[in-house]
Amino acid sequence: MRSRGRRRGSAASFQLYTPDEERAVVRKFDRRLVVFLALLYMLSFLDRSNIGNARVAGMDDDLQGDRRDSRWYEWALTAFYITYIGFEWMALLWRIIPPHIYISVLVMSWGLTASLQAVAINYPMLVALRAVLGIGEAGFTGVPFYLSFFFKRHELAFRTAIFISAAPLATTFASSLAWLIMKVGQNGPIAPWRLLFLVEGFPSILIAAVAWTVIPDSPEKASYLTHRQRKVARLRLRHEQPSPNPKKSTNNSPNKLSLRATLSVLTSPVAWLTAAIFFLTNMAYSSLPVFLPTILTSMGHSPLLSQALSAPPYLVSFIILLTTAYASDASRSRSPYLIASALLSSVGYAFLALTGTSILQLPPGHTLRYLAVYPAAVGFFNVVVLTVSWSLNNQRGASRQGGGFALMQVVGQCGPLVGTRLYPDEEGPYYERGMAVCAVAMGVVAVLGLVLKVYLGGLNRGLDEDEGGDGEGDGLATRGAGEMEKFRYML
């Protein structure tokens, strides 16, 4: 029955537009929108995480002098995440403020703040600037939600991966750039760490103006599409969510949010399980990029070599992340890839935790310790992408998608509050406690992924038996004029 329904849907779509027309629209969005958003996220992640490189480049010496206290560095990291968490609700503003305005303001704000870190004269000033930086970047976390305005459910993981893969790419770039800046700035008039903040923050200020003209508010408003392609872009998503009535629209958003539907996710086990997975994953995702240069230095490598060695794990993560997301979209499945990635990361962290114990007892600079960073990083980057996509896939309608995404971000971004305190200086060079915590966290992620898969499978069986509801308040999903299709959770 369902296969015949899909064939009828495909035939109906072909009468409105051809597969070639649809592919042309998707390719344009990939090249012009997704790649540009990935560039913005690369700058965002660069401005957020380069503090780890700045620390190795002498930031602590200039801001603290001889009275070193590692807790100041931890507070600089924590201050960012306090505001980052407190302003995660801004993800909902993608449906309220025209995106081209919203993105431009966000990019300008974090670029300016990141550059101003170069003039910090003490740690309290740096902590304050990091807090302001967190506000600007919090609003930008809603980009996957924004991408759901343009792509179908089974297309989201790969596009989200292209976007989020800018994070490991940025870390690769940051490490290489930090190494170059340290070499150039060693004998210059500006301290290398100050030069690092300036060089990496200023491009965001410039590209904010470009975002104003490049970012479309909706598929129908993309300037780089022809009139026909804009129509195809709208029609191809008519089965995904209710279409707005442009005559009644009071803003440039694709449709309005319902407060009641948005808040309904607070009673959704699906939303809470996804948020818990994101929380645990973020403990690793937030900590390794900012501490890896320090960890590598504690292994016995020079500061310059530590910067260089920080890059390869993230370059490998970038390649595997895109491959995993593509396979997930192609199979229209999330849980097998998420569970496998979480276990991979857990094994990497567990190995690192055991190397400082009597069980393995390897020298701090042993090659195997460095190689274990690769599966740890690959695993948690994969899980982040798959979790974000899974969250959007399994909330029907713009309001529930927005509410579920905001809940996932608010709960999930509390993970860095733990993650940024896992590697105090006095626990080097092995950092057994931090590595063990991340190993356990990623192991629990695998278990929760399995639980969520089983729960969603039960909901889908209920939908097959009962055509009247889905157990989560979604009911039937509107396909078109008088045409209905049952909503199904993606496993």
N, C-alpha and C positions, 0 to 999 in steps of 0.2 A: 504493500500500500504506500509506504513512504517513498520507495524508489519511483513509483509512478508519479507521486506528488512532486518529487524533485524534477522529473522530466518535464512535467507541465510547467513548473516554475521556470525552467531553463528555456522552454519554448516561448513562454510569455516574455521573458527578458529579451530573447532574440528578436522579437517583433518590435521592441522599443530601441534596441541598440545591438550591435554585433559584438562578439567576443573581442575582435581586433580593436574596436573602439574603446571597450572597457580597458583592455591592456594598455592602450596608448595613454589613457587618463591616469591609470595607476603608475605607469612609468614616469609621467611628468611629475606626479606628486612625490614619487621616490626621489627623483633627481633635484627638484626645485624646493620641496618642502622638508622632507625627512633629512636629507643631507645637510641642509642649512640649520635645522634644529639640532642635529648632531654636532655641528660646528659650535653652536651656542653652548651646548652642554659641555663640550670639551673645554671651552673657555671658563665655564662655570666651575667645573671640577678642578681645573688648573688653579683657579683663584682660591678655591677652597682648600685643596690638599697641598699646595706648595709650601705651607708652613713647615712640613716635615723636612723639606730640602733646605729651607731657610735656617732651620735649627742647626743642621749639620754644617751650614755655611758660616756659622758664627753668631747667630742671633742671640743666643743665651748669653754669650760673653759681653755683648754690647748692652743688653737690657738689664743684666743682673750683676755683671762684674764678677768679683771673686766669691760673692755670697750666693752660690747656686742653690736653687730649690726647684726640683722637678715639678712640684705642684703648680707652679705658675704656668708651665707649658700645658699641663693638663687642664687648667682653668681656661687657657686660651682656646683649647679645643672644645671644652664643654660649653663655653659662652656661645659659641657658634650654634651648637645643637639645641641650646635652651630656646633661643629665638626661632631656630629652624623648626622645632616642634610646635612652639606656641603659635606660629603663623601658617601651619600646614592647611588650615581651613581656607587659605587663599586659593587652593586648587579649585574651589567652586567658582571663583571669579572668572574662570575661562568661559563660563556660560553667561556672564553678566557684562563684563567689560569687553569691548572689541579686541580680539587677540592681538592685532597689529599694534595697538596702543599699549596694551598690557605688557607684551613681551619687550617692547622698546624701553619702557620705564624700568622694568626689572633688570635688563642687561646693563643699562646705564648706571643703575644704583649699585650693582655689585662690582662693576668695573671701576667706578670711582672709589668705592670703599676699599677694594683690594689694593689699588694704587696708593691710597693714603696710608696703608700699613708701613710703607717705606719710611715715613717720617715719625714713626712711633719712637718716643724717647724712653719709655719704660713699659713694663708689662701691663700695668693697669690701663694704659692707653691702648695697647694692642688688644687687650681683652674686650674693651669697649668697641673697638673697630670690628672685631670678629663677631660681636653680637649684632651689629648693624648689618654685616655681611650676610648673616644667617637669615635676616628678614627678606632681603632681595632674592636669595636663592630658594627660599621656601616656596614662593609663588611659582617658581619655574618647575617644581616637581610635578605639576599637573600636566606636563606635555603629553604623556601617554594618554591621558583623558582627552586632551585636545586632538590627538591623532585618531581617536575613535570617531571624530566628526567626519573623517575622510576615508577610513578603511573599514572593511568588514571584520567580523569577529575572528575568522580564521586567518586574517592577514596581519593581525596586530603584533604577534610575537616577533616576527622578523623585523617589522618597522620599529618596534620598541627596542629590539636588539641593536639595530643600526644606531638609534638614538643613544641608548645607554652604553653601547660599546665605545662611545667616545670617552667614557671614563677610564678604562684601561689604556686607551690610546693616548689620552691626556697625561696619564701617569707615565707612560713611556716617553712622551714628548717632554714632560716636566723633568724627568730624571736626566734626559740627554741635554736639555736646555740648561738645567741647573749646573751640570758638569761644565758646559761651555761658559756660562756666566761666571762661575767660580774661577775658571782659568783666566778669563779676560779681566775680571775685577780684582784679582789678587793684588795688583800694584796700582789700581785706579784710585781716584779721589772719593768714590762712593763705596761703602762696604758692600761686599758681594751679595749679602742677604737683602740689603735694601734695593740694590739694583735688580735682584730677582723679582721682588714684589712690583717694582715699576714696570719692568719689561713684560711681565706676564699679566698685569692688570690693565695696562693701557689699551690693548687691542679690543677689549670689551666695550670701552667707551666709543671707539670708532665704529664698531659694527652695530651698535644700538641704532644708529641712524639708518643703516641699511635694512634692519629688521622692520622698520616702519613701512617700507615699500614692498618688501618681499613676502611678509607674512599675510596670508588671506584670512578673513574672518570666518569663512565657510567655503565649502566646495564651489558654490555658485559665484563666489566673489574672487576666485583666483584669476589674476590678471593674465597669467601665462596660458590659460586655457582658451580655446575658441568658444564661440557661443554654443556650438553643438556639444563640445566636450563638457561645458558647464552643465548642460542638461543631462548628459550621460552620468556625470559625477553625482548628480542629485538622484537620478533614477536608480542607479545601481545600489544605493543604500536604502531604498524605500522599504526593504524587508528587514533591515537592521533595527530601525527605531522609527517612531512616528515622525512624519515630515512636518515642518513648520508651515504655517500659513503666512506667506510673506506680506499679505495685505494687512494682517493684524499684528505683525511683529513691531515691537517698539524699540528694538535694539538690533545689533548686528549678529546676535547669537543665533545658532541654528534653531534652538527652541528654548523655552523657559524652564526653570527649575520649579519643582513642586516641593515645598518645605516638608509636607507630610511624607511624601515618598522618599525624600532625602533622609529624613530622620528614621524611617522604617528599617534601615539597615542596622540600627542599634540592636534589633532583636533577631538578626540573621546570624545563625551559626556559621554560615559560609563566610560572611564578612569577618567575623572574629577569628576564625581559624586562619584565614589568609593574613590577617593583621599579626597574629602570633608568629606565623612563619616569617613574615617580613621583619618583625622585631628581632628574632634570633639571628637571622641572616645579616642584619645590619650591624650586629656586634662585630662581625668579621669584616664586613664590607667597609665600615667606617674606620677601622683601626689599622689594618695592614698598610694602606697607602700612606698614611701619615707617620707610621712608625717604622716602615721597612728600611729606609735609609739608616735610621738609628740602630735597628737590629743588625743590619749588615756591618755597620761600623763596629758593633760589639763583637762580631764574629772575628774581628782582627783585620778587616779591610780598611784601607785609608778612606778618608771622606770622599775624595775624588772617585776612587774605585767603587765605593758604595753607591754613589749616584749612578754610575754606569751600570752596575749590576741590578739596580732597581728596575731597569727598563724591560729586559727580556720576558719576565713572567707576565707582564701586562700585555705585551705584544702577542704572546701565545694565547692569552685569555681572549684578546680581541678576535683572533681568527676562529677559535673554537666556539666562542659565543655566537657568532653569526651562523656557523654551521649548525649548532644545536637549535637555535631559534628557527632556522629554515626548516629543519626536520620536524620540529614541533608543529609548525604551521601546516606543513604538507600532510602530516598524519592527523591533524586536528586533535591533538592530544597534548596535555601539559604534564600530568603527574609522573609518567615514567622518566621523563628527562629531568624533572625537578628532583625526584627521589635519587636517581643515579648521580646527579651533580652534587647533591648535599652529602651523599656518602663519600664521594671522591674528595670533597673538601675536608670532611671529617677525618679521613685517613691521613691526608697531608698534615693537618694540624696535630693529630695524635702522634705521628712520627716525630714532629718537631718537639712536642712535649716530652717524649720519652728519651730524646737524645741527651738530655741533661741528667738523666737518672741512671741508676745502676743497671737498668735493663739493656740500654743501648750504649750509653756513655761514649759519645763521639766528641772529638775536639770541637771547640766553638766554630772554627772556620772550615770544618769538613765539607767536602763537596756535596755529600748526600743531604746535609742540612739545607744547603741552598736549593738543591733540586726539589726538596719537599715543599718549597714555597709555591711551585708551579701548580700542582693539583689543588692546593688550598685556595689559590687565587682563581683558577679556572672554575672551580666548583661554585664559589659564592657569587661570582659575576653571573654565571648561568642562572642560579636560583633567583637572583634579583629580577632579571628580565622575565623569567617564566612566572614569577609571583605577581608582578605588575600586570602582565597580560591576563593571567588567570582571574585576577580580581575583576578586571573590566569585562571579561568574557561571561562571567557568572552573575552579573547584576543586570537585569533587563531594564532598559530605558535610561534616558539621560540623568534623571534625578537619582535613581538608585546607583547608577554607575558613579556619579559624582560623590554621593554620600559614602559608598563603599570605598572609593579611592581615597577620600579624605580620612576616613576612619583608619584605613591601612597605613596611611602616611603618619597620622598622629601617633598611633600605637607603635608602628614600626620604627619611627625616628627616635623613639626613646632608647632603642638599642645602642646607638652611639654614645649615650650617656654612660653606659657600662663599658662599651668597647674602647673609648678613649682613655680609660683608666686601667687597662689591662696590662700595660707594659711600663711600669715605673722603672727608672734607671737602676735602682738598687737590685732588681731581679735579673739584670743582664748577666752573662751574655745569652743564657738559654731561655729566659722568660717562660719557665715551665707552666706557671699558673695561667698566664694569658693564653698560651697555646692550648692548654687543656680545656679551659673554658670555651674557647672557640670550637674545639673538637666536639665537645659534648653538645654545644648549641647546634652545630650542623647535623649531628646525629639525630637530635630531637626534631629538627626540620624534616628529615627523611621520614620519621615516624608520623609527624603531623600531616605531611603530604599524602601518606598512605591513608590516614584516617579521613582526610578531606575527600580523597578519591572514592573511598567506600561510601561515605555519606552522600556525595553527589550522585553516585550510581544508584543509591536507594531512592533519591528524589526523582531521578529519571524513570525508574521503574514505576514509581507512583504516578508520574505523568502519563506513562503508557497505559496505565490502568484507569486513570481518572482524567477525563478530558476537561474537567472543570477547574483545576487549580494546580499549582506546582509546589505547594507547601511553603513557599517563601513570599507569597503575596504577588506573584508576577502574572499568573494567569496566562492568557493567550497573547501572543505577540502579533501585532497588526502587520500584515504584509502589504496590503494595498486596498483599493476600493472594494470592500466586501470580501476580500480574500484573507484567510487567516492561516497562520502556521504555528504549530505548537513550539514554545520555547523549550530548548534542551540545554542542560548544563554541559559544559565541556570538561571532559575528564583528562 
